[in-house]
Amino acid sequence: GSVTIKLDPFFPFEKAVERWARSFAAMHVGYRGATMTLDLLDRRGKYSNGFCHWPQPAWVRRDGSWQPSVANFTSLADPAAVGSGLTALKTLMHEAGHAAHFANVSQPSPLFSQERAPTSVAYAENQSMFLDSLVQDAAWCGRYARDRQGQVVPWDILEERIVSGKPYQVFELCRLVAPCYFERALYELPEDEVTVERIQSLAEEVERRIQGGASPRPLLAVPHILADESSCYYHGYVLAEMSVFQTRAYFLEKHGHIVDNPAIGPALTEKYWVPGNSAMFLDLVEGLTGKPLSGEAWVSHLKEPVKETLKRERSDYDEAVKNGPAVSGDIDLDMRVRIVDGDEVITDSQQTGSFAASAEAFERYVRRRIGDSSL
């Protein structure tokens, strides 16, 4: 829409790697010596998905030595497309959140730090969704959302985004919970009612009841429902979103701010990441926030009047613009980063000598790809 077009100049794709890294470094998020390979650009024949996986989980060996993780993640960015910079940045914050989580699991076996059972969807997605949520905050945009000339995104564009989007966020909640209600109803059907016609009518009933009518994406088009290995997956997304809002509310109440707060990384590391799947998701959330998991913080966010949201976000924005990013110069995430485009290695921080130098190399590569004549 029009807001996406207006925001686009302030999220140049080639700056996404640097901005993710500076934001995480300011919160003291570290990777404990991990090696990460990023394959961010779309190309013909590339698998159509964004994801992160770990050929080498992190763990503490029997002799007490540390085995760092090795992580690969991919996305499908087209630098020439409007909105690609913001999409790439959100993907980076999300997948790098997964990578930070699994890089910091410190347990006496690699089984505690792999993404399959008993690691739950809710536990894994809580980490990534919490960190990618920051991109929507005016406090983040006031520090990091800048155009190629260094001008910060104007408040009136952020205000328009809030005014045009905030009243409709409840529909996103409905979109998330609808597959959960459908799957529950489907699995409760008596065996003799499990027919094509009944399943189709059941999906329509749930759409009307939860979403108020036919969904723009029909429930039976949700891929998670159609494969046995991802059945009930959406339940995890909903639980994760609940915990994201609860975690945000906890940090905001305790510290007053999240963006560029050096207390955030250590708290996440100690309470959420170090235990890995040795602890239950619900226990981890309560251990950090001091409260059992609930939807209270999410509902409170949805109920906040637009005028109050604008007042709060404007105050955060003004403070952010005044302060700017907390981390300048080199970037220390305690990791080796490799950025590739298929088989081509664009940059490797082990060879360039620093993360910042690798981010600059990626920026030059992208600018050449989009035909920047200034290079």
N, C-alpha and C positions, 0 to 999 in steps of 0.2 A: 504494500500500500504506500501511500504518500509519506508516511513516517519513515518507512524503511528507506525510501529514496533520499529523504532529508538526512537520515543518520549515516548513510553510506560513506560520504567523504571523511567521516570522523572515525571510521574503522577500516583503514586501508589494510588489505589482506596481508601485505608484506610485513606489517608491523605486529601481526598476531603473536608470533613466537616470542618476541621481546616483551610484549605487554603481559602475556601470561606469566612469563618468568619473573618479571619485576614484581608483579602482584603477589605471586606465591612467595618470593624471597622476602618481601616486606612483612608477610605474616609468619616468617620463619618456618615455612614448610620445606623440609629437606628430603632427600632420596637415599641417604645412607650408602653412597657409592654405586648406585644403580647405573646401568647402561640402558638408555632409551633410544629406540629408532622410530622416527616419525615419518610416515609416508602420507603427506597431506593433500597432494594435488590429484585432481581427477585426470584420467587418461583412458583412451580406448581400451576396452577389454578388462578394466579394473573391476574387481568385485564391488557390487553396489551396496556398500554398508560402511558404517563407521564403528570401530570396535577396538578394544585393547586386549592383549593376551600376554602370557608370561611363559616363555620357554624355560626360564629359570626362576623359580620362586625364591624369595628371601627366607633364610632361617639361620639358627644358631647351631653350628656343628657340635658333635659330641665333645670335641676338644676345647669348646668355648669360642672358637673363631667364627667370624661372621661371613656368611655367603650373601653377597648383594644380589638383588634381583636383576633380571634382564627382561625388559618389556618392549613390545612392539605395538604401535597403534597407528591407525589409518583413518583417513576421512576422504571426502570427495569434493574438494573445493575447486571452483573455477574462478580464478582471480579477476576475470573480466566481467563476471556476473554481478549485478547490483545486489548488495546484501551479503556477498560472499565473505567479506572481512568479518562482519559480525558473526556469521554462521561459523566460520573457521575458529574464531576466538572462543565462542561458546563451546565448540567441540573440543578445543584444546583444554579449556578449563575443566571440562567434564572428564575427558579421558585421562588427563594428567592428574585429576583427582583420584581416579581409580589407581593409577600408577603410584601415586604418593602413598595411598592406603597400603597396597600390597608390598611396597618397598620398605615399609616400616613395621611389618609384622615380625615380631621378635620372639620366636618360640622354638623348641628343640626338635622340630621336624618340618620339612617343607609342606606337609599335609595341612598345616594350619594356615598356609598363605597361598592357597590355590583357589580359583574362582568357582569350583564345583562343590557339590554337597560335601560337608554340611554348611559351607558358606551360603548364606541366603541372598536372594535378590535384594531384599530390603536392606540388608547390611551393606552390600556392595554399592547399591545405588545411592544410599544416604550420603556417602562420602563425595561422590562425583556430583550429585545434584546440589548439595550444599555449596560446593565451590563454584559451580557454573552459575548459581543464582546471583552471585555478586555482580555479574555483568549488567544485570537489570537495575542495580542500585545507582542512584544519582551520585552517591559518595564515590563509587568506582568510576563512573563516567567523568566526573569533574576532575579526576586525577589522570585518567588514561585515555579517554576518548578524544583524540586530537587528529586534525587533518594533516596532510603532508607538509603544511607550512607551520605546524605546531600550534594552531589555534584550537582552543578547547571547544567542545560541542556547546552551542548556546542553550541556555536554560529553556527557551520557548519550545525547542524541539523535544526536549525531555518532558516538558509539561504536556505537550500535545500527545506524546506516547502514553502518559499516565491517564489523561482525560479520555482518550479514545479506547484504552484497553482495560483500565481498572474495573469499570462496571460490569465487564463481561467475563472476568476471571472465574466466576462461579461455573461457567459453562465448561471450562477446562477440568474442574473438579468432576463435573458430571461425566465428561468424556472418559476420565480415568476410571471412575467407579463402575461405569456401565458394563464393561467386559467382566468385571468381578461378579456382578449380580447375574449376568447371563450364564457364566460358567457354573455358578452355584445352582441356578435353576436347571441347567442342562444335566448336571450330574445327579440331581435329585429326581429326575424324570423316572417313572416306572419303565422297566425294560420294554414293555409292549407299546410305549408311546414314543420310543426313539425311532422316528421316521423323518425323512427329508422334510415333509410338509410341516410336521410338528416343530422341528428345530427352527425352521424358517419363521413360523408364526411366533415362537417363543422369543426369538431375537427381536422381532417387531414389537412385541409386548414390552420387553425390557427397554427398548429405545423410547417408546412412548412414555413409559412410567418414569424413567430416570432422566432422559434428555428432552422430554416434552414433545417429541415427534421424531420423524425419520432423521437419522444421523447423517451428516455429510459424508462420513465414512461408515458404511454399514457394519454392524458388529461382526457379521460373517466375513468381512474383508480384513479383520484384524488378524495378522498372520500368527500371532502367538496362540490363538485359540485352535488353529488348524494343525498344530504339530504337538505330539505328545510330550516332547522334551521341554516345551515351553508352556504347557498347560498351567494355569493359575499364576502365570508370570505377572500379570497386571496387579494382582494382589500385592506383590512386592513393590511395584511402583507406587501404589497408594500409601503403603506403610512407610516407604522411603520419603515420600513427599510430606507426610505427617511429621516425620522426624526432622526433616529439613527445617520446617517452620518452627518446630519446638527448639531445635538447636540454635537457630537464628535468634529466637526470642530470648533464650538463655544468655547468649553472648551479649546481646544488646542491653539486656537488663543489668548484666554484671559489669560490662565495660563501656557501654554507651556507643560503641562502634565496632565494626568487624573489619572493614577494608583497611589494609595496611597496619593492622594491629598485630604486633609481634607476639602477643599471647595466644593467638588462635592456633597456629601450627603446633606448638608444644602441647596444648590442651587436646587437640584432635589426636595427636600421636599417642599420648599417654592413655587416654580414655577409650578411643575408638580403634586405633590402628594396631598398637602393640599386641593386644590379645589375639588378633586374628579370629579364626572360628572356634577358639577355645572357650569363648563366652557366647551367650545367647544375645541376639540382637536387642531384644527388649531390655535385657539387663544392662547392656552397654549404654543405651539411650538414657535410662534412668540413672546410671552411674555418673554420666556427665551432667545432665540437666537437673538431677535431683527429683524428677517427677516421672511417674509411669507414662509411657507413650499414650498420647491422646490426640484428637483433632482440634483441641481448643485453640492452639496458636494459629492454625490454618484458618479456622472459622473467624477468629478475631481479625485476621488480616483481610479476609473477604468482606467483613462487616464494616471496616474502617471507612468513613465517608471520604469521598474524593478530595474534598477541601482539606481535611486533616492530612491525607497522604501528601498532597501538594505542599503544604506548610512544612511538614517534616522533611520531605525530600529536598525542598529548596534550601533549607537550613544546612543539610548535609552537603549539598552541591556547593554552596558558597564556601563552606569550610574546606572542601576538597580542592576547589580551584585555588584558594589562597595557599594551601600547603603544597600541592603538587605531589608527584610520586615520592614515596619514602626512600626508594632505592635508586641511586644513580651510579654511573660508572659500571664496573663489572658486576656480574650476577653470580651469586653463590647458592646453588641448589644442591651441592654435594652429589653431582651426577655427571656422567658422560652422555652427551646428546649427539646422535647421528640423525641428520635429516636427509632423506633420500627421495628420489622420484623413480620408483621401480628399481631397476638395477643401478641407476646412476646415483652416486653419493654426492649430494650437494655440498655438505659440510660435516665435519666431525670435530667436536670440541677438543678431542685428544690431540688432533693435529693443529687446529687453530690456536690452541693454548688457553681459550676461555670461552665461556658460554656467550658472552656479549659478541665476541668476534664471529661465532657461528651464527648468531641471530642476524648480524649484519650481512654475512655471506648469503643467508637465505633471502634477506630483503633484496639484495642485488640480483639474485637469480630470478625472483618473481618479477622484478621490474623489467628485466631483460625479456622475460617471457611475454609480458603484456605490451612490449614495444616502447618502453620509456626511452625517449630520445636523449634524455639528459645524462645517460650513462655512457 
